[in-house]
Amino acid sequence: MKRYYIIFEGRVQGVGFRYTAQHLAVSLGLTGWVRNLESGMVDAELQGNTGALDRFLREIKTECGRFICIDDYSVKRIGIVDGETGFKVRY
């Protein structure tokens, strides 16, 4: 079990990115949250097994298309949140 703090850069606000991330995270059994930042970037915390986290990062990058386009992202491993359930879009 791992937990990552991720910052996404690119065209990631106003294009459905947070809901796309939520849908993918839930489908992979990940917990955590995603939110918009004032800087125009999006940050997220995701928790789950290594395989699911790696798959999330691979698949979210393929969402680059007509609307969403991730130019770059940074990942930092952080502490586990015990008892967390679900994946939420934060406002």
N, CA, C and O atoms as a CHARMM CRD file, in Angstrom:
* protein
*
  364
    1    1 MET  N      0.84800  -1.18500   0.00000 PROA 1      0.00000
    2    1 MET  CA     0.00000   0.00000   0.00000 PROA 1      0.00000
    3    1 MET  C      0.88900   1.24200   0.00000 PROA 1      0.00000
    4    1 MET  O      1.82800   1.35800   0.78700 PROA 1      0.00000
    5    2 LYS  N      0.56600   2.16100  -0.90200 PROA 2      0.00000
    6    2 LYS  CA     1.29800   3.42200  -1.00300 PROA 2      0.00000
    7    2 LYS  C      0.30100   4.56900  -1.14900 PROA 2      0.00000
    8    2 LYS  O     -0.86600   4.36400  -1.48000 PROA 2      0.00000
    9    3 ARG  N      0.79200   5.77700  -0.89400 PROA 3      0.00000
   10    3 ARG  CA    -0.00500   6.98200  -1.12400 PROA 3      0.00000
   11    3 ARG  C      0.88600   7.99500  -1.83100 PROA 3      0.00000
   12    3 ARG  O      2.02000   8.24300  -1.42000 PROA 3      0.00000
   13    4 TYR  N      0.35300   8.57300  -2.89600 PROA 4      0.00000
   14    4 TYR  CA     1.08100   9.56500  -3.68000 PROA 4      0.00000
   15    4 TYR  C      0.38100  10.91200  -3.62700 PROA 4      0.00000
   16    4 TYR  O     -0.84700  10.99300  -3.62100 PROA 4      0.00000
   17    5 TYR  N      1.18800  11.97300  -3.58900 PROA 5      0.00000
   18    5 TYR  CA     0.70300  13.33200  -3.81000 PROA 5      0.00000
   19    5 TYR  C      1.18000  13.70900  -5.20400 PROA 5      0.00000
   20    5 TYR  O      2.37600  13.65100  -5.49100 PROA 5      0.00000
   21    6 ILE  N      0.24700  14.09500  -6.07500 PROA 6      0.00000
   22    6 ILE  CA     0.55800  14.35200  -7.47800 PROA 6      0.00000
   23    6 ILE  C      0.07300  15.74500  -7.86200 PROA 6      0.00000
   24    6 ILE  O     -1.02400  16.15800  -7.48500 PROA 6      0.00000
   25    7 ILE  N      0.89400  16.45900  -8.61200 PROA 7      0.00000
   26    7 ILE  CA     0.49200  17.73900  -9.19400 PROA 7      0.00000
   27    7 ILE  C      0.52100  17.58600 -10.71000 PROA 7      0.00000
   28    7 ILE  O      1.53600  17.19900 -11.29000 PROA 7      0.00000
   29    8 PHE  N     -0.61100  17.89400 -11.34200 PROA 8      0.00000
   30    8 PHE  CA    -0.74600  17.80700 -12.80000 PROA 8      0.00000
   31    8 PHE  C     -0.69900  19.20600 -13.39700 PROA 8      0.00000
   32    8 PHE  O     -1.33900  20.12900 -12.89300 PROA 8      0.00000
   33    9 GLU  N      0.06600  19.35400 -14.47600 PROA 9      0.00000
   34    9 GLU  CA     0.16300  20.62300 -15.19600 PROA 9      0.00000
   35    9 GLU  C     -0.34200  20.43400 -16.62000 PROA 9      0.00000
   36    9 GLU  O     -0.26300  19.33800 -17.17400 PROA 9      0.00000
   37   10 GLY  N     -0.85500  21.49400 -17.20200 PROA 10     0.00000
   38   10 GLY  CA    -1.33800  21.45200 -18.57700 PROA 10     0.00000
   39   10 GLY  C     -2.75300  21.99800 -18.65200 PROA 10     0.00000
   40   10 GLY  O     -3.14600  22.85200 -17.85800 PROA 10     0.00000
   41   11 ARG  N     -3.51100  21.49600 -19.61400 PROA 11     0.00000
   42   11 ARG  CA    -4.92000  21.88400 -19.74700 PROA 11     0.00000
   43   11 ARG  C     -5.73000  20.89200 -18.91000 PROA 11     0.00000
   44   11 ARG  O     -6.24300  19.89300 -19.41500 PROA 11     0.00000
   45   12 VAL  N     -5.82600  21.20300 -17.61300 PROA 12     0.00000
   46   12 VAL  CA    -6.43500  20.26800 -16.66600 PROA 12     0.00000
   47   12 VAL  C     -7.56600  20.89100 -15.84700 PROA 12     0.00000
   48   12 VAL  O     -8.13800  20.22200 -14.98600 PROA 12     0.00000
   49   13 GLN  N     -7.89500  22.15300 -16.10000 PROA 13     0.00000
   50   13 GLN  CA    -9.02800  22.77800 -15.41400 PROA 13     0.00000
   51   13 GLN  C    -10.08000  23.18300 -16.43000 PROA 13     0.00000
   52   13 GLN  O     -9.76500  23.65800 -17.52100 PROA 13     0.00000
   53   14 GLY  N    -11.34500  22.98600 -16.04700 PROA 14     0.00000
   54   14 GLY  CA   -12.45500  23.35900 -16.91100 PROA 14     0.00000
   55   14 GLY  C    -12.68600  22.40800 -18.06600 PROA 14     0.00000
   56   14 GLY  O    -13.39400  22.73700 -19.01800 PROA 14     0.00000
   57   15 VAL  N    -12.08700  21.22400 -17.98400 PROA 15     0.00000
   58   15 VAL  CA   -12.18200  20.25500 -19.08300 PROA 15     0.00000
   59   15 VAL  C    -12.63700  18.86700 -18.61900 PROA 15     0.00000
   60   15 VAL  O    -12.59300  17.90800 -19.39000 PROA 15     0.00000
   61   16 GLY  N    -13.07600  18.76000 -17.35400 PROA 16     0.00000
   62   16 GLY  CA   -13.54400  17.47600 -16.82800 PROA 16     0.00000
   63   16 GLY  C    -12.44300  16.58300 -16.29300 PROA 16     0.00000
   64   16 GLY  O    -12.66300  15.39200 -16.07400 PROA 16     0.00000
   65   17 PHE  N    -11.26200  17.14100 -16.08000 PROA 17     0.00000
   66   17 PHE  CA   -10.13900  16.32100 -15.62600 PROA 17     0.00000
   67   17 PHE  C    -10.38700  15.69300 -14.25900 PROA 17     0.00000
   68   17 PHE  O    -10.10700  14.51000 -14.06600 PROA 17     0.00000
   69   18 ARG  N    -10.91000  16.46800 -13.30800 PROA 18     0.00000
   70   18 ARG  CA   -11.10700  15.92400 -11.95500 PROA 18     0.00000
   71   18 ARG  C    -12.07000  14.74500 -11.96500 PROA 18     0.00000
   72   18 ARG  O    -11.85500  13.76300 -11.25600 PROA 18     0.00000
   73   19 TYR  N    -13.12900  14.83500 -12.76200 PROA 19     0.00000
   74   19 TYR  CA   -14.10600  13.74600 -12.81500 PROA 19     0.00000
   75   19 TYR  C    -13.55400  12.54700 -13.57000 PROA 19     0.00000
   76   19 TYR  O    -13.88200  11.40400 -13.25100 PROA 19     0.00000
   77   20 THR  N    -12.72200  12.80300 -14.56300 PROA 20     0.00000
   78   20 THR  CA   -12.04100  11.71600 -15.26200 PROA 20     0.00000
   79   20 THR  C    -11.10200  10.99500 -14.30300 PROA 20     0.00000
   80   20 THR  O    -11.05300   9.76500 -14.27900 PROA 20     0.00000
   81   21 ALA  N    -10.35700  11.76300 -13.51400 PROA 21     0.00000
   82   21 ALA  CA    -9.44600  11.18100 -12.52800 PROA 21     0.00000
   83   21 ALA  C    -10.21700  10.38200 -11.48300 PROA 21     0.00000
   84   21 ALA  O     -9.79300   9.29400 -11.09300 PROA 21     0.00000
   85   22 GLN  N    -11.34700  10.92000 -11.03100 PROA 22     0.00000
   86   22 GLN  CA   -12.16400  10.21900 -10.04300 PROA 22     0.00000
   87   22 GLN  C    -12.67700   8.89900 -10.60800 PROA 22     0.00000
   88   22 GLN  O    -12.60200   7.86800  -9.93900 PROA 22     0.00000
   89   23 HSD  N    -13.18800   8.92300 -11.81100 PROA 23     0.00000
   90   23 HSD  CA   -13.72200   7.71100 -12.43000 PROA 23     0.00000
   91   23 HSD  C    -12.62700   6.64900 -12.56100 PROA 23     0.00000
   92   23 HSD  O    -12.85100   5.48300 -12.23600 PROA 23     0.00000
   93   24 LEU  N    -11.46100   7.04500 -13.03200 PROA 24     0.00000
   94   24 LEU  CA   -10.35500   6.10300 -13.18800 PROA 24     0.00000
   95   24 LEU  C     -9.89900   5.57300 -11.83800 PROA 24     0.00000
   96   24 LEU  O     -9.67800   4.37100 -11.69200 PROA 24     0.00000
   97   25 ALA  N     -9.75400   6.44400 -10.85200 PROA 25     0.00000
   98   25 ALA  CA    -9.31300   6.01800  -9.52200 PROA 25     0.00000
   99   25 ALA  C    -10.28200   5.00900  -8.91500 PROA 25     0.00000
  100   25 ALA  O     -9.86100   3.98300  -8.38100 PROA 25     0.00000
  101   26 VAL  N    -11.56700   5.29600  -8.99600 PROA 26     0.00000
  102   26 VAL  CA   -12.58200   4.38300  -8.44400 PROA 26     0.00000
  103   26 VAL  C    -12.52800   3.04100  -9.17100 PROA 26     0.00000
  104   26 VAL  O    -12.62400   1.99000  -8.53700 PROA 26     0.00000
  105   27 SER  N    -12.37600   3.06600 -10.49300 PROA 27     0.00000
  106   27 SER  CA   -12.34100   1.81600 -11.26500 PROA 27     0.00000
  107   27 SER  C    -11.13100   0.96000 -10.89900 PROA 27     0.00000
  108   27 SER  O    -11.15800  -0.25700 -11.07700 PROA 27     0.00000
  109   28 LEU  N    -10.07500   1.58700 -10.39200 PROA 28     0.00000
  110   28 LEU  CA    -8.86100   0.86600 -10.00000 PROA 28     0.00000
  111   28 LEU  C     -8.81100   0.56000  -8.50700 PROA 28     0.00000
  112   28 LEU  O     -7.83100  -0.00700  -8.02300 PROA 28     0.00000
  113   29 GLY  N     -9.86300   0.93500  -7.77100 PROA 29     0.00000
  114   29 GLY  CA    -9.91500   0.65900  -6.33900 PROA 29     0.00000
  115   29 GLY  C     -9.03500   1.57400  -5.50400 PROA 29     0.00000
  116   29 GLY  O     -8.64400   1.21400  -4.39400 PROA 29     0.00000
  117   30 LEU  N     -8.72100   2.75300  -6.02500 PROA 30     0.00000
  118   30 LEU  CA    -7.89700   3.71000  -5.28700 PROA 30     0.00000
  119   30 LEU  C     -8.77100   4.61800  -4.42800 PROA 30     0.00000
  120   30 LEU  O     -9.94100   4.84300  -4.73700 PROA 30     0.00000
  121   31 THR  N     -8.20000   5.12900  -3.36200 PROA 31     0.00000
  122   31 THR  CA    -8.88500   6.11100  -2.52800 PROA 31     0.00000
  123   31 THR  C     -8.11300   7.42200  -2.59800 PROA 31     0.00000
  124   31 THR  O     -6.97100   7.46200  -3.05700 PROA 31     0.00000
  125   32 GLY  N     -8.75600   8.49800  -2.13400 PROA 32     0.00000
  126   32 GLY  CA    -8.08400   9.78700  -2.08800 PROA 32     0.00000
  127   32 GLY  C     -8.96500  10.91700  -2.54300 PROA 32     0.00000
  128   32 GLY  O    -10.17700  10.90200  -2.32600 PROA 32     0.00000
  129   33 TRP  N     -8.35000  11.91100  -3.18400 PROA 33     0.00000
  130   33 TRP  CA    -9.08000  13.09800  -3.61800 PROA 33     0.00000
  131   33 TRP  C     -8.33100  13.79200  -4.74200 PROA 33     0.00000
  132   33 TRP  O     -7.16400  13.50200  -5.00500 PROA 33     0.00000
  133   34 VAL  N     -9.03000  14.72300  -5.40600 PROA 34     0.00000
  134   34 VAL  CA    -8.46400  15.55600  -6.46400 PROA 34     0.00000
  135   34 VAL  C     -9.10300  16.93800  -6.36400 PROA 34     0.00000
  136   34 VAL  O    -10.27700  17.04900  -6.01200 PROA 34     0.00000
  137   35 ARG  N     -8.33000  18.01600  -6.67400 PROA 35     0.00000
  138   35 ARG  CA    -8.88500  19.37200  -6.59500 PROA 35     0.00000
  139   35 ARG  C     -8.11900  20.31100  -7.53600 PROA 35     0.00000
  140   35 ARG  O     -6.97400  20.05400  -7.90800 PROA 35     0.00000
  141   36 ASN  N     -8.78500  21.39700  -7.90200 PROA 36     0.00000
  142   36 ASN  CA    -8.16000  22.46200  -8.68300 PROA 36     0.00000
  143   36 ASN  C     -7.33300  23.35200  -7.76600 PROA 36     0.00000
  144   36 ASN  O     -7.68300  23.55900  -6.60400 PROA 36     0.00000
  145   37 LEU  N     -6.24000  23.87300  -8.29400 PROA 37     0.00000
  146   37 LEU  CA    -5.41800  24.85000  -7.58800 PROA 37     0.00000
  147   37 LEU  C     -5.56500  26.21200  -8.25800 PROA 37     0.00000
  148   37 LEU  O     -5.85400  26.29100  -9.45200 PROA 37     0.00000
  149   38 GLU  N     -5.37100  27.26600  -7.50400 PROA 38     0.00000
  150   38 GLU  CA    -5.47500  28.61900  -8.05800 PROA 38     0.00000
  151   38 GLU  C     -4.47700  28.86500  -9.18100 PROA 38     0.00000
  152   38 GLU  O     -4.69700  29.73300 -10.02600 PROA 38     0.00000
  153   39 SER  N     -3.39000  28.11700  -9.19900 PROA 39     0.00000
  154   39 SER  CA    -2.33300  28.28100 -10.20000 PROA 39     0.00000
  155   39 SER  C     -2.73100  27.76300 -11.58400 PROA 39     0.00000
  156   39 SER  O     -2.01800  27.98600 -12.56200 PROA 39     0.00000
  157   40 GLY  N     -3.87800  27.06800 -11.66200 PROA 40     0.00000
  158   40 GLY  CA    -4.28900  26.44800 -12.91900 PROA 40     0.00000
  159   40 GLY  C     -3.92200  24.98100 -13.00200 PROA 40     0.00000
  160   40 GLY  O     -4.31500  24.29000 -13.94200 PROA 40     0.00000
  161   41 MET  N     -3.17200  24.50400 -12.02500 PROA 41     0.00000
  162   41 MET  CA    -2.82000  23.08800 -11.95900 PROA 41     0.00000
  163   41 MET  C     -3.87600  22.34500 -11.14100 PROA 41     0.00000
  164   41 MET  O     -4.78800  22.95200 -10.58100 PROA 41     0.00000
  165   42 VAL  N     -3.73600  21.03800 -11.08600 PROA 42     0.00000
  166   42 VAL  CA    -4.61700  20.18100 -10.29500 PROA 42     0.00000
  167   42 VAL  C     -3.72300  19.32400  -9.42000 PROA 42     0.00000
  168   42 VAL  O     -2.70800  18.80400  -9.88300 PROA 42     0.00000
  169   43 ASP  N     -4.09900  19.17200  -8.14500 PROA 43     0.00000
  170   43 ASP  CA    -3.36100  18.24500  -7.29800 PROA 43     0.00000
  171   43 ASP  C     -4.28200  17.14100  -6.82000 PROA 43     0.00000
  172   43 ASP  O     -5.50600  17.26900  -6.84000 PROA 43     0.00000
  173   44 ALA  N     -3.66000  16.05000  -6.38700 PROA 44     0.00000
  174   44 ALA  CA    -4.42000  14.87400  -5.96300 PROA 44     0.00000
  175   44 ALA  C     -3.59500  14.07000  -4.97700 PROA 44     0.00000
  176   44 ALA  O     -2.36500  14.11500  -4.98100 PROA 44     0.00000
  177   45 GLU  N     -4.30000  13.33700  -4.13600 PROA 45     0.00000
  178   45 GLU  CA    -3.68300  12.29600  -3.32100 PROA 45     0.00000
  179   45 GLU  C     -4.38500  11.00300  -3.67300 PROA 45     0.00000
  180   45 GLU  O     -5.61300  10.91900  -3.65500 PROA 45     0.00000
  181   46 LEU  N     -3.59000   9.99600  -3.99100 PROA 46     0.00000
  182   46 LEU  CA    -4.13100   8.68700  -4.35300 PROA 46     0.00000
  183   46 LEU  C     -3.46800   7.62300  -3.50000 PROA 46     0.00000
  184   46 LEU  O     -2.26300   7.67100  -3.25300 PROA 46     0.00000
  185   47 GLN  N     -4.26600   6.65800  -3.05200 PROA 47     0.00000
  186   47 GLN  CA    -3.76600   5.59600  -2.18500 PROA 47     0.00000
  187   47 GLN  C     -4.25400   4.25100  -2.69600 PROA 47     0.00000
  188   47 GLN  O     -5.41600   4.10000  -3.07300 PROA 47     0.00000
  189   48 GLY  N     -3.35000   3.27300  -2.70300 PROA 48     0.00000
  190   48 GLY  CA    -3.71500   1.92600  -3.12400 PROA 48     0.00000
  191   48 GLY  C     -2.47000   1.10200  -3.36400 PROA 48     0.00000
  192   48 GLY  O     -1.37100   1.48300  -2.96100 PROA 48     0.00000
  193   49 ASN  N     -2.65000  -0.03800  -4.02800 PROA 49     0.00000
  194   49 ASN  CA    -1.48900  -0.88100  -4.29100 PROA 49     0.00000
  195   49 ASN  C     -0.66100  -0.30000  -5.43300 PROA 49     0.00000
  196   49 ASN  O     -1.16100   0.47400  -6.24900 PROA 49     0.00000
  197   50 THR  N      0.59600  -0.68000  -5.47300 PROA 50     0.00000
  198   50 THR  CA     1.53900  -0.11200  -6.43700 PROA 50     0.00000
  199   50 THR  C      1.07800  -0.29500  -7.87400 PROA 50     0.00000
  200   50 THR  O      1.18700   0.62600  -8.68300 PROA 50     0.00000
  201   51 GLY  N      0.56500  -1.47600  -8.19800 PROA 51     0.00000
  202   51 GLY  CA     0.11200  -1.73600  -9.56300 PROA 51     0.00000
  203   51 GLY  C     -1.00700  -0.80800  -9.99000 PROA 51     0.00000
  204   51 GLY  O     -1.00300  -0.30600 -11.11400 PROA 51     0.00000
  205   52 ALA  N     -1.96900  -0.57400  -9.10600 PROA 52     0.00000
  206   52 ALA  CA    -3.09800   0.30200  -9.43100 PROA 52     0.00000
  207   52 ALA  C     -2.64200   1.75300  -9.56100 PROA 52     0.00000
  208   52 ALA  O     -3.11700   2.47700 -10.43600 PROA 52     0.00000
  209   53 LEU  N     -1.73100   2.17600  -8.70200 PROA 53     0.00000
  210   53 LEU  CA    -1.20700   3.54300  -8.78900 PROA 53     0.00000
  211   53 LEU  C     -0.44300   3.75000 -10.09600 PROA 53     0.00000
  212   53 LEU  O     -0.61500   4.76800 -10.76600 PROA 53     0.00000
  213   54 ASP  N      0.39300   2.78800 -10.45000 PROA 54     0.00000
  214   54 ASP  CA     1.14300   2.88100 -11.71000 PROA 54     0.00000
  215   54 ASP  C      0.20400   2.89300 -12.90600 PROA 54     0.00000
  216   54 ASP  O      0.41400   3.64500 -13.85700 PROA 54     0.00000
  217   55 ARG  N     -0.82600   2.06400 -12.86000 PROA 55     0.00000
  218   55 ARG  CA    -1.79900   2.02400 -13.96100 PROA 55     0.00000
  219   55 ARG  C     -2.55100   3.35100 -14.06800 PROA 55     0.00000
  220   55 ARG  O     -2.79600   3.83700 -15.17200 PROA 55     0.00000
  221   56 PHE  N     -2.91900   3.93800 -12.92300 PROA 56     0.00000
  222   56 PHE  CA    -3.58200   5.24000 -12.94000 PROA 56     0.00000
  223   56 PHE  C     -2.72200   6.25900 -13.68200 PROA 56     0.00000
  224   56 PHE  O     -3.21300   6.97000 -14.55900 PROA 56     0.00000
  225   57 LEU  N     -1.44600   6.32800 -13.33300 PROA 57     0.00000
  226   57 LEU  CA    -0.55900   7.31400 -13.95700 PROA 57     0.00000
  227   57 LEU  C     -0.39800   7.06000 -15.45500 PROA 57     0.00000
  228   57 LEU  O     -0.33500   8.00800 -16.23700 PROA 57     0.00000
  229   58 ARG  N     -0.33100   5.80400 -15.85600 PROA 58     0.00000
  230   58 ARG  CA    -0.24200   5.47900 -17.28800 PROA 58     0.00000
  231   58 ARG  C     -1.51000   5.87900 -18.02100 PROA 58     0.00000
  232   58 ARG  O     -1.45500   6.51600 -19.07400 PROA 58     0.00000
  233   59 GLU  N     -2.65700   5.50200 -17.45900 PROA 59     0.00000
  234   59 GLU  CA    -3.93000   5.70500 -18.15300 PROA 59     0.00000
  235   59 GLU  C     -4.39200   7.15600 -18.14100 PROA 59     0.00000
  236   59 GLU  O     -4.98800   7.61400 -19.11500 PROA 59     0.00000
  237   60 ILE  N     -4.13400   7.88400 -17.06900 PROA 60     0.00000
  238   60 ILE  CA    -4.57700   9.28300 -17.03700 PROA 60     0.00000
  239   60 ILE  C     -3.82800  10.07800 -18.09900 PROA 60     0.00000
  240   60 ILE  O     -4.37200  11.03000 -18.65900 PROA 60     0.00000
  241   61 LYS  N     -2.59600   9.70000 -18.37800 PROA 61     0.00000
  242   61 LYS  CA    -1.80600  10.39000 -19.40800 PROA 61     0.00000
  243   61 LYS  C     -2.41500  10.17600 -20.79700 PROA 61     0.00000
  244   61 LYS  O     -2.27500  11.03900 -21.66300 PROA 61     0.00000
  245   62 THR  N     -3.08400   9.04800 -21.02400 PROA 62     0.00000
  246   62 THR  CA    -3.69000   8.77300 -22.33500 PROA 62     0.00000
  247   62 THR  C     -4.95500   9.58500 -22.55600 PROA 62     0.00000
  248   62 THR  O     -5.49400   9.59100 -23.66300 PROA 62     0.00000
  249   63 GLU  N     -5.44400  10.27700 -21.52000 PROA 63     0.00000
  250   63 GLU  CA    -6.64300  11.10700 -21.66100 PROA 63     0.00000
  251   63 GLU  C     -6.36100  12.38400 -22.44700 PROA 63     0.00000
  252   63 GLU  O     -7.28200  13.13100 -22.77700 PROA 63     0.00000
  253   64 CYS  N     -5.10300  12.62800 -22.74000 PROA 64     0.00000
  254   64 CYS  CA    -4.73700  13.81900 -23.51000 PROA 64     0.00000
  255   64 CYS  C     -5.41300  13.73700 -24.87500 PROA 64     0.00000
  256   64 CYS  O     -5.17400  12.80600 -25.64500 PROA 64     0.00000
  257   65 GLY  N     -6.24200  14.70400 -25.15700 PROA 65     0.00000
  258   65 GLY  CA    -6.98300  14.68900 -26.40500 PROA 65     0.00000
  259   65 GLY  C     -7.55900  16.05100 -26.69600 PROA 65     0.00000
  260   65 GLY  O     -6.89200  17.07200 -26.53000 PROA 65     0.00000
  261   66 ARG  N     -8.79800  16.05800 -27.12900 PROA 66     0.00000
  262   66 ARG  CA    -9.45400  17.29600 -27.53200 PROA 66     0.00000
  263   66 ARG  C     -9.55700  18.30900 -26.38800 PROA 66     0.00000
  264   66 ARG  O     -9.41400  19.51200 -26.60600 PROA 66     0.00000
  265   67 PHE  N     -9.80200  17.82300 -25.18300 PROA 67     0.00000
  266   67 PHE  CA    -9.99900  18.73100 -24.05400 PROA 67     0.00000
  267   67 PHE  C     -8.85900  18.64400 -23.04700 PROA 67     0.00000
  268   67 PHE  O     -8.13000  19.61500 -22.85000 PROA 67     0.00000
  269   68 ILE  N     -8.70400  17.50500 -22.41800 PROA 68     0.00000
  270   68 ILE  CA    -7.67900  17.32300 -21.38400 PROA 68     0.00000
  271   68 ILE  C     -6.31600  17.13700 -22.04400 PROA 68     0.00000
  272   68 ILE  O     -6.18100  16.40600 -23.02500 PROA 68     0.00000
  273   69 CYS  N     -5.31600  17.80600 -21.49200 PROA 69     0.00000
  274   69 CYS  CA    -3.94700  17.57900 -21.97100 PROA 69     0.00000
  275   69 CYS  C     -2.97600  17.78900 -20.80900 PROA 69     0.00000
  276   69 CYS  O     -2.75900  18.91900 -20.37200 PROA 69     0.00000
  277   70 ILE  N     -2.40200  16.70900 -20.31900 PROA 70     0.00000
  278   70 ILE  CA    -1.42100  16.76400 -19.23900 PROA 70     0.00000
  279   70 ILE  C     -0.05200  16.99800 -19.86900 PROA 70     0.00000
  280   70 ILE  O      0.44600  16.15700 -20.61800 PROA 70     0.00000
  281   71 ASP  N      0.54900  18.13500 -19.56500 PROA 71     0.00000
  282   71 ASP  CA     1.89300  18.42700 -20.07100 PROA 71     0.00000
  283   71 ASP  C      2.96300  17.77900 -19.20500 PROA 71     0.00000
  284   71 ASP  O      3.99700  17.33800 -19.70700 PROA 71     0.00000
  285   72 ASP  N      2.70900  17.72500 -17.90200 PROA 72     0.00000
  286   72 ASP  CA     3.69100  17.18200 -16.97500 PROA 72     0.00000
  287   72 ASP  C      2.99700  16.87900 -15.65200 PROA 72     0.00000
  288   72 ASP  O      1.92200  17.40700 -15.37000 PROA 72     0.00000
  289   73 TYR  N      3.61500  16.03400 -14.85400 PROA 73     0.00000
  290   73 TYR  CA     3.13200  15.80600 -13.49600 PROA 73     0.00000
  291   73 TYR  C      4.30400  15.42900 -12.61100 PROA 73     0.00000
  292   73 TYR  O      5.31100  14.90000 -13.08200 PROA 73     0.00000
  293   74 SER  N      4.16300  15.70700 -11.32600 PROA 74     0.00000
  294   74 SER  CA     5.17700  15.31800 -10.35100 PROA 74     0.00000
  295   74 SER  C      4.51300  14.44400  -9.30000 PROA 74     0.00000
  296   74 SER  O      3.35700  14.65400  -8.93300 PROA 74     0.00000
  297   75 VAL  N      5.26500  13.46400  -8.82500 PROA 75     0.00000
  298   75 VAL  CA     4.74300  12.49500  -7.86100 PROA 75     0.00000
  299   75 VAL  C      5.65300  12.47200  -6.64100 PROA 75     0.00000
  300   75 VAL  O      6.87700  12.41100  -6.75900 PROA 75     0.00000
  301   76 LYS  N      5.03100  12.52100  -5.47200 PROA 76     0.00000
  302   76 LYS  CA     5.76900  12.41800  -4.21500 PROA 76     0.00000
  303   76 LYS  C      5.07200  11.37300  -3.35300 PROA 76     0.00000
  304   76 LYS  O      3.85700  11.42600  -3.16500 PROA 76     0.00000
  305   77 ARG  N      5.83700  10.42800  -2.83200 PROA 77     0.00000
  306   77 ARG  CA     5.25900   9.43700  -1.92700 PROA 77     0.00000
  307   77 ARG  C      5.06900  10.08100  -0.55500 PROA 77     0.00000
  308   77 ARG  O      5.96900  10.73100  -0.02300 PROA 77     0.00000
  309   78 ILE  N      3.86000   9.88200   0.00800 PROA 78     0.00000
  310   78 ILE  CA     3.53000  10.45100   1.31500 PROA 78     0.00000
  311   78 ILE  C      2.95700   9.35300   2.21000 PROA 78     0.00000
  312   78 ILE  O      2.79500   8.21300   1.77500 PROA 78     0.00000
  313   79 GLY  N      2.65500   9.69700   3.44900 PROA 79     0.00000
  314   79 GLY  CA     2.14900   8.72600   4.41300 PROA 79     0.00000
  315   79 GLY  C      0.74100   8.23600   4.09800 PROA 79     0.00000
  316   79 GLY  O     -0.07700   8.96000   3.52900 PROA 79     0.00000
  317   80 ILE  N      0.48200   7.00500   4.47800 PROA 80     0.00000
  318   80 ILE  CA    -0.82300   6.36200   4.29400 PROA 80     0.00000
  319   80 ILE  C     -1.85600   7.03200   5.20400 PROA 80     0.00000
  320   80 ILE  O     -1.53900   7.44400   6.32000 PROA 80     0.00000
  321   81 VAL  N     -3.08900   7.13500   4.71400 PROA 81     0.00000
  322   81 VAL  CA    -4.21500   7.60400   5.52800 PROA 81     0.00000
  323   81 VAL  C     -5.04500   6.37400   5.88700 PROA 81     0.00000
  324   81 VAL  O     -5.75000   5.82500   5.04100 PROA 81     0.00000
  325   82 ASP  N     -4.95800   5.95100   7.13200 PROA 82     0.00000
  326   82 ASP  CA    -5.70100   4.77100   7.58000 PROA 82     0.00000
  327   82 ASP  C     -7.20000   5.02600   7.56900 PROA 82     0.00000
  328   82 ASP  O     -7.65600   6.10700   7.93800 PROA 82     0.00000
  329   83 GLY  N     -7.95600   4.03300   7.14700 PROA 83     0.00000
  330   83 GLY  CA    -9.41000   4.09400   7.20100 PROA 83     0.00000
  331   83 GLY  C    -10.06800   4.92000   6.11400 PROA 83     0.00000
  332   83 GLY  O    -11.28500   5.10900   6.13800 PROA 83     0.00000
  333   84 GLU  N     -9.30100   5.41200   5.17000 PROA 84     0.00000
  334   84 GLU  CA    -9.89400   6.22100   4.09800 PROA 84     0.00000
  335   84 GLU  C    -10.73700   5.34000   3.18100 PROA 84     0.00000
  336   84 GLU  O    -10.33700   4.23500   2.81400 PROA 84     0.00000
  337   85 THR  N    -11.90300   5.84900   2.82100 PROA 85     0.00000
  338   85 THR  CA   -12.76700   5.13700   1.87800 PROA 85     0.00000
  339   85 THR  C    -13.16600   6.09100   0.76600 PROA 85     0.00000
  340   85 THR  O    -13.41500   7.27100   1.01400 PROA 85     0.00000
  341   86 GLY  N    -13.22600   5.59800  -0.42700 PROA 86     0.00000
  342   86 GLY  CA   -13.70900   6.38000  -1.55200 PROA 86     0.00000
  343   86 GLY  C    -12.69300   7.34700  -2.12000 PROA 86     0.00000
  344   86 GLY  O    -11.59300   7.51900  -1.59500 PROA 86     0.00000
  345   87 PHE  N    -13.09900   7.96700  -3.20400 PROA 87     0.00000
  346   87 PHE  CA   -12.28100   8.96600  -3.88900 PROA 87     0.00000
  347   87 PHE  C    -13.16900  10.16000  -4.17300 PROA 87     0.00000
  348   87 PHE  O    -14.22300  10.02000  -4.79200 PROA 87     0.00000
  349   88 LYS  N    -12.74900  11.34000  -3.72400 PROA 88     0.00000
  350   88 LYS  CA   -13.61000  12.52500  -3.78500 PROA 88     0.00000
  351   88 LYS  C    -13.01400  13.62900  -4.64600 PROA 88     0.00000
  352   88 LYS  O    -11.79600  13.78300  -4.73600 PROA 88     0.00000
  353   89 VAL  N    -13.89200  14.38900  -5.27300 PROA 89     0.00000
  354   89 VAL  CA   -13.51000  15.63600  -5.92700 PROA 89     0.00000
  355   89 VAL  C    -13.67300  16.72600  -4.88000 PROA 89     0.00000
  356   89 VAL  O    -14.76400  16.91300  -4.34100 PROA 89     0.00000
  357   90 ARG  N    -12.60800  17.43600  -4.59100 PROA 90     0.00000
  358   90 ARG  CA   -12.65700  18.52700  -3.61400 PROA 90     0.00000
  359   90 ARG  C    -12.84500  19.85000  -4.33400 PROA 90     0.00000
  360   90 ARG  O    -12.42100  20.02900  -5.47600 PROA 90     0.00000
  361   91 TYR  N    -13.49700  20.78000  -3.62800 PROA 91     0.00000
  362   91 TYR  CA   -13.74900  22.10900  -4.18500 PROA 91     0.00000
  363   91 TYR  C    -13.08100  23.16700  -3.35200 PROA 91     0.00000
  364   91 TYR  O    -13.18100  24.35300  -3.66500 PROA 91     0.00000
